[in-house]
Amino acid sequence: MSIKITNECINCGACVAECPNHAIYEGSEEWSLSEGTNIKGIVKISSGLLIDAESSQTPEKRDIYFIVRDKCTECVGFYDEPQCMSVCPVDCCVLDEENVESKKSLLEKKKFLHGEPPI
């Protein structure tokens, strides 16, 4: 599953710096797939759409922080638990049960976003 931010968000921003994928953005903020990742050029996202990884995308929410599903790996491959969930003072970073992903698929997403780890 990816993580989502609920409407209980108080816009404190504690989660933003904790995300290793740069997947969390302030409400109304445009985002790009390339920001905080190694992705460049035209890529296919989970919805099947082709996008330019470096182009600005429409904000997913207007009033509260949001998590870009195509960038969220639940911190798999980085930490033992999702860091946004650990630091949120109001527990509004929760598992998105409508977007279930296996650990294997989350690791593949990490590889897609950041490339192979150095040997």
Biotite code that builds the C-alpha atoms (Angstrom):
import biotite.structure as struc

atoms = struc.array([
    struc.Atom([0.000, 0.000, 0.000], chain_id="A", res_id=1, res_name="MET", atom_name="CA", element="C"),
    struc.Atom([1.069, 3.513, -0.406], chain_id="A", res_id=2, res_name="SER", atom_name="CA", element="C"),
    struc.Atom([0.449, 5.967, 2.391], chain_id="A", res_id=3, res_name="ILE", atom_name="CA", element="C"),
    struc.Atom([-2.176, 8.711, 2.225], chain_id="A", res_id=4, res_name="LYS", atom_name="CA", element="C"),
    struc.Atom([-2.730, 11.831, 4.285], chain_id="A", res_id=5, res_name="ILE", atom_name="CA", element="C"),
    struc.Atom([-6.211, 12.256, 5.694], chain_id="A", res_id=6, res_name="THR", atom_name="CA", element="C"),
    struc.Atom([-8.224, 15.450, 6.086], chain_id="A", res_id=7, res_name="ASN", atom_name="CA", element="C"),
    struc.Atom([-7.157, 15.598, 9.748], chain_id="A", res_id=8, res_name="GLU", atom_name="CA", element="C"),
    struc.Atom([-3.778, 16.972, 8.557], chain_id="A", res_id=9, res_name="CYS", atom_name="CA", element="C"),
    struc.Atom([-2.813, 20.133, 10.453], chain_id="A", res_id=10, res_name="ILE", atom_name="CA", element="C"),
    struc.Atom([-0.262, 21.187, 7.787], chain_id="A", res_id=11, res_name="ASN", atom_name="CA", element="C"),
    struc.Atom([2.691, 21.020, 10.159], chain_id="A", res_id=12, res_name="CYS", atom_name="CA", element="C"),
    struc.Atom([5.043, 19.606, 7.504], chain_id="A", res_id=13, res_name="GLY", atom_name="CA", element="C"),
    struc.Atom([6.773, 17.164, 9.870], chain_id="A", res_id=14, res_name="ALA", atom_name="CA", element="C"),
    struc.Atom([6.451, 14.377, 7.310], chain_id="A", res_id=15, res_name="CYS", atom_name="CA", element="C"),
    struc.Atom([8.060, 16.167, 4.368], chain_id="A", res_id=16, res_name="VAL", atom_name="CA", element="C"),
    struc.Atom([11.709, 15.984, 5.409], chain_id="A", res_id=17, res_name="ALA", atom_name="CA", element="C"),
    struc.Atom([11.349, 12.357, 6.482], chain_id="A", res_id=18, res_name="GLU", atom_name="CA", element="C"),
    struc.Atom([10.351, 11.000, 3.047], chain_id="A", res_id=19, res_name="CYS", atom_name="CA", element="C"),
    struc.Atom([13.313, 9.380, 1.234], chain_id="A", res_id=20, res_name="PRO", atom_name="CA", element="C"),
    struc.Atom([11.443, 9.559, -2.097], chain_id="A", res_id=21, res_name="ASN", atom_name="CA", element="C"),
    struc.Atom([10.365, 13.198, -1.901], chain_id="A", res_id=22, res_name="HIS", atom_name="CA", element="C"),
    struc.Atom([6.784, 11.988, -2.313], chain_id="A", res_id=23, res_name="ALA", atom_name="CA", element="C"),
    struc.Atom([5.084, 14.436, 0.082], chain_id="A", res_id=24, res_name="ILE", atom_name="CA", element="C"),
    struc.Atom([4.032, 17.890, -1.041], chain_id="A", res_id=25, res_name="TYR", atom_name="CA", element="C"),
    struc.Atom([2.233, 20.823, 0.511], chain_id="A", res_id=26, res_name="GLU", atom_name="CA", element="C"),
    struc.Atom([-1.352, 21.357, -0.606], chain_id="A", res_id=27, res_name="GLY", atom_name="CA", element="C"),
    struc.Atom([-1.583, 23.211, -3.937], chain_id="A", res_id=28, res_name="SER", atom_name="CA", element="C"),
    struc.Atom([2.102, 22.513, -4.682], chain_id="A", res_id=29, res_name="GLU", atom_name="CA", element="C"),
    struc.Atom([2.956, 21.163, -8.112], chain_id="A", res_id=30, res_name="GLU", atom_name="CA", element="C"),
    struc.Atom([5.170, 18.076, -8.124], chain_id="A", res_id=31, res_name="TRP", atom_name="CA", element="C"),
    struc.Atom([7.413, 16.155, -10.502], chain_id="A", res_id=32, res_name="SER", atom_name="CA", element="C"),
    struc.Atom([8.414, 12.515, -10.604], chain_id="A", res_id=33, res_name="LEU", atom_name="CA", element="C"),
    struc.Atom([12.072, 13.459, -11.047], chain_id="A", res_id=34, res_name="SER", atom_name="CA", element="C"),
    struc.Atom([12.267, 15.607, -7.909], chain_id="A", res_id=35, res_name="GLU", atom_name="CA", element="C"),
    struc.Atom([14.249, 13.662, -5.296], chain_id="A", res_id=36, res_name="GLY", atom_name="CA", element="C"),
    struc.Atom([14.687, 10.653, -7.615], chain_id="A", res_id=37, res_name="THR", atom_name="CA", element="C"),
    struc.Atom([16.925, 9.580, -10.504], chain_id="A", res_id=38, res_name="ASN", atom_name="CA", element="C"),
    struc.Atom([14.093, 9.518, -13.059], chain_id="A", res_id=39, res_name="ILE", atom_name="CA", element="C"),
    struc.Atom([14.451, 11.495, -16.279], chain_id="A", res_id=40, res_name="LYS", atom_name="CA", element="C"),
    struc.Atom([12.529, 11.619, -19.543], chain_id="A", res_id=41, res_name="GLY", atom_name="CA", element="C"),
    struc.Atom([9.194, 10.078, -20.486], chain_id="A", res_id=42, res_name="ILE", atom_name="CA", element="C"),
    struc.Atom([8.013, 7.297, -18.161], chain_id="A", res_id=43, res_name="VAL", atom_name="CA", element="C"),
    struc.Atom([4.841, 5.291, -17.577], chain_id="A", res_id=44, res_name="LYS", atom_name="CA", element="C"),
    struc.Atom([3.228, 5.788, -14.171], chain_id="A", res_id=45, res_name="ILE", atom_name="CA", element="C"),
    struc.Atom([0.963, 3.335, -12.324], chain_id="A", res_id=46, res_name="SER", atom_name="CA", element="C"),
    struc.Atom([-2.180, 4.652, -14.015], chain_id="A", res_id=47, res_name="SER", atom_name="CA", element="C"),
    struc.Atom([-0.657, 3.714, -17.373], chain_id="A", res_id=48, res_name="GLY", atom_name="CA", element="C"),
    struc.Atom([-0.178, 7.334, -18.440], chain_id="A", res_id=49, res_name="LEU", atom_name="CA", element="C"),
    struc.Atom([3.073, 8.455, -20.006], chain_id="A", res_id=50, res_name="LEU", atom_name="CA", element="C"),
    struc.Atom([4.455, 11.618, -18.407], chain_id="A", res_id=51, res_name="ILE", atom_name="CA", element="C"),
    struc.Atom([7.616, 13.665, -18.617], chain_id="A", res_id=52, res_name="ASP", atom_name="CA", element="C"),
    struc.Atom([9.281, 12.941, -15.269], chain_id="A", res_id=53, res_name="ALA", atom_name="CA", element="C"),
    struc.Atom([10.703, 16.448, -15.127], chain_id="A", res_id=54, res_name="GLU", atom_name="CA", element="C"),
    struc.Atom([7.498, 18.332, -15.901], chain_id="A", res_id=55, res_name="SER", atom_name="CA", element="C"),
    struc.Atom([5.288, 19.861, -13.237], chain_id="A", res_id=56, res_name="SER", atom_name="CA", element="C"),
    struc.Atom([2.174, 17.871, -12.356], chain_id="A", res_id=57, res_name="GLN", atom_name="CA", element="C"),
    struc.Atom([-1.121, 19.097, -10.926], chain_id="A", res_id=58, res_name="THR", atom_name="CA", element="C"),
    struc.Atom([-1.369, 19.081, -7.120], chain_id="A", res_id=59, res_name="PRO", atom_name="CA", element="C"),
    struc.Atom([-3.396, 16.168, -5.782], chain_id="A", res_id=60, res_name="GLU", atom_name="CA", element="C"),
    struc.Atom([-4.910, 18.170, -2.918], chain_id="A", res_id=61, res_name="LYS", atom_name="CA", element="C"),
    struc.Atom([-5.405, 21.872, -2.333], chain_id="A", res_id=62, res_name="ARG", atom_name="CA", element="C"),
    struc.Atom([-5.752, 22.381, 1.400], chain_id="A", res_id=63, res_name="ASP", atom_name="CA", element="C"),
    struc.Atom([-3.552, 19.756, 3.038], chain_id="A", res_id=64, res_name="ILE", atom_name="CA", element="C"),
    struc.Atom([-0.312, 17.922, 2.355], chain_id="A", res_id=65, res_name="TYR", atom_name="CA", element="C"),
    struc.Atom([-0.541, 14.988, -0.037], chain_id="A", res_id=66, res_name="PHE", atom_name="CA", element="C"),
    struc.Atom([1.554, 11.952, -0.986], chain_id="A", res_id=67, res_name="ILE", atom_name="CA", element="C"),
    struc.Atom([2.222, 11.120, -4.627], chain_id="A", res_id=68, res_name="VAL", atom_name="CA", element="C"),
    struc.Atom([1.331, 7.422, -4.889], chain_id="A", res_id=69, res_name="ARG", atom_name="CA", element="C"),
    struc.Atom([3.779, 6.833, -7.752], chain_id="A", res_id=70, res_name="ASP", atom_name="CA", element="C"),
    struc.Atom([6.644, 7.963, -5.500], chain_id="A", res_id=71, res_name="LYS", atom_name="CA", element="C"),
    struc.Atom([5.622, 6.336, -2.193], chain_id="A", res_id=72, res_name="CYS", atom_name="CA", element="C"),
    struc.Atom([7.407, 3.095, -1.296], chain_id="A", res_id=73, res_name="THR", atom_name="CA", element="C"),
    struc.Atom([6.261, 3.072, 2.345], chain_id="A", res_id=74, res_name="GLU", atom_name="CA", element="C"),
    struc.Atom([9.983, 3.580, 3.029], chain_id="A", res_id=75, res_name="CYS", atom_name="CA", element="C"),
    struc.Atom([10.623, -0.061, 1.989], chain_id="A", res_id=76, res_name="VAL", atom_name="CA", element="C"),
    struc.Atom([14.301, -0.392, 1.163], chain_id="A", res_id=77, res_name="GLY", atom_name="CA", element="C"),
    struc.Atom([15.145, 2.617, 3.337], chain_id="A", res_id=78, res_name="PHE", atom_name="CA", element="C"),
    struc.Atom([13.644, 2.107, 6.803], chain_id="A", res_id=79, res_name="TYR", atom_name="CA", element="C"),
    struc.Atom([11.787, -0.548, 8.805], chain_id="A", res_id=80, res_name="ASP", atom_name="CA", element="C"),
    struc.Atom([8.605, 1.529, 8.901], chain_id="A", res_id=81, res_name="GLU", atom_name="CA", element="C"),
    struc.Atom([7.072, 4.473, 7.023], chain_id="A", res_id=82, res_name="PRO", atom_name="CA", element="C"),
    struc.Atom([8.722, 7.563, 8.439], chain_id="A", res_id=83, res_name="GLN", atom_name="CA", element="C"),
    struc.Atom([5.793, 9.897, 7.753], chain_id="A", res_id=84, res_name="CYS", atom_name="CA", element="C"),
    struc.Atom([3.583, 7.711, 9.931], chain_id="A", res_id=85, res_name="MET", atom_name="CA", element="C"),
    struc.Atom([6.222, 7.729, 12.686], chain_id="A", res_id=86, res_name="SER", atom_name="CA", element="C"),
    struc.Atom([6.519, 11.507, 12.922], chain_id="A", res_id=87, res_name="VAL", atom_name="CA", element="C"),
    struc.Atom([2.947, 12.664, 12.271], chain_id="A", res_id=88, res_name="CYS", atom_name="CA", element="C"),
    struc.Atom([1.697, 14.316, 15.478], chain_id="A", res_id=89, res_name="PRO", atom_name="CA", element="C"),
    struc.Atom([-1.986, 13.717, 14.611], chain_id="A", res_id=90, res_name="VAL", atom_name="CA", element="C"),
    struc.Atom([-1.687, 10.258, 13.013], chain_id="A", res_id=91, res_name="ASP", atom_name="CA", element="C"),
    struc.Atom([-3.106, 11.387, 9.680], chain_id="A", res_id=92, res_name="CYS", atom_name="CA", element="C"),
    struc.Atom([-0.508, 9.508, 7.584], chain_id="A", res_id=93, res_name="CYS", atom_name="CA", element="C"),
    struc.Atom([-2.222, 6.155, 7.156], chain_id="A", res_id=94, res_name="VAL", atom_name="CA", element="C"),
    struc.Atom([-2.059, 3.103, 4.902], chain_id="A", res_id=95, res_name="LEU", atom_name="CA", element="C"),
    struc.Atom([-4.132, 3.593, 1.769], chain_id="A", res_id=96, res_name="ASP", atom_name="CA", element="C"),
    struc.Atom([-6.173, 0.396, 1.680], chain_id="A", res_id=97, res_name="GLU", atom_name="CA", element="C"),
    struc.Atom([-7.431, 1.237, -1.813], chain_id="A", res_id=98, res_name="GLU", atom_name="CA", element="C"),
    struc.Atom([-3.868, 1.009, -3.160], chain_id="A", res_id=99, res_name="ASN", atom_name="CA", element="C"),
    struc.Atom([-2.391, -2.218, -1.834], chain_id="A", res_id=100, res_name="VAL", atom_name="CA", element="C"),
    struc.Atom([1.144, -3.052, -2.970], chain_id="A", res_id=101, res_name="GLU", atom_name="CA", element="C"),
    struc.Atom([3.341, -6.009, -2.037], chain_id="A", res_id=102, res_name="SER", atom_name="CA", element="C"),
    struc.Atom([6.771, -5.567, -0.505], chain_id="A", res_id=103, res_name="LYS", atom_name="CA", element="C"),
    struc.Atom([8.201, -6.862, -3.787], chain_id="A", res_id=104, res_name="LYS", atom_name="CA", element="C"),
    struc.Atom([6.369, -4.212, -5.821], chain_id="A", res_id=105, res_name="SER", atom_name="CA", element="C"),
    struc.Atom([7.449, -1.494, -3.372], chain_id="A", res_id=106, res_name="LEU", atom_name="CA", element="C"),
    struc.Atom([11.083, -2.606, -3.762], chain_id="A", res_id=107, res_name="LEU", atom_name="CA", element="C"),
    struc.Atom([10.650, -2.541, -7.551], chain_id="A", res_id=108, res_name="GLU", atom_name="CA", element="C"),
    struc.Atom([9.250, 0.992, -7.291], chain_id="A", res_id=109, res_name="LYS", atom_name="CA", element="C"),
    struc.Atom([12.265, 2.028, -5.203], chain_id="A", res_id=110, res_name="LYS", atom_name="CA", element="C"),
    struc.Atom([14.555, 0.574, -7.877], chain_id="A", res_id=111, res_name="LYS", atom_name="CA", element="C"),
    struc.Atom([12.570, 2.425, -10.580], chain_id="A", res_id=112, res_name="PHE", atom_name="CA", element="C"),
    struc.Atom([12.835, 5.726, -8.682], chain_id="A", res_id=113, res_name="LEU", atom_name="CA", element="C"),
    struc.Atom([16.443, 5.511, -7.559], chain_id="A", res_id=114, res_name="HIS", atom_name="CA", element="C"),
    struc.Atom([18.186, 2.902, -9.721], chain_id="A", res_id=115, res_name="GLY", atom_name="CA", element="C"),
    struc.Atom([20.294, -0.021, -8.603], chain_id="A", res_id=116, res_name="GLU", atom_name="CA", element="C"),
    struc.Atom([22.229, 0.378, -5.352], chain_id="A", res_id=117, res_name="PRO", atom_name="CA", element="C"),
    struc.Atom([26.016, 0.526, -5.813], chain_id="A", res_id=118, res_name="PRO", atom_name="CA", element="C"),
    struc.Atom([27.879, -2.753, -5.404], chain_id="A", res_id=119, res_name="ILE", atom_name="CA", element="C"),
])
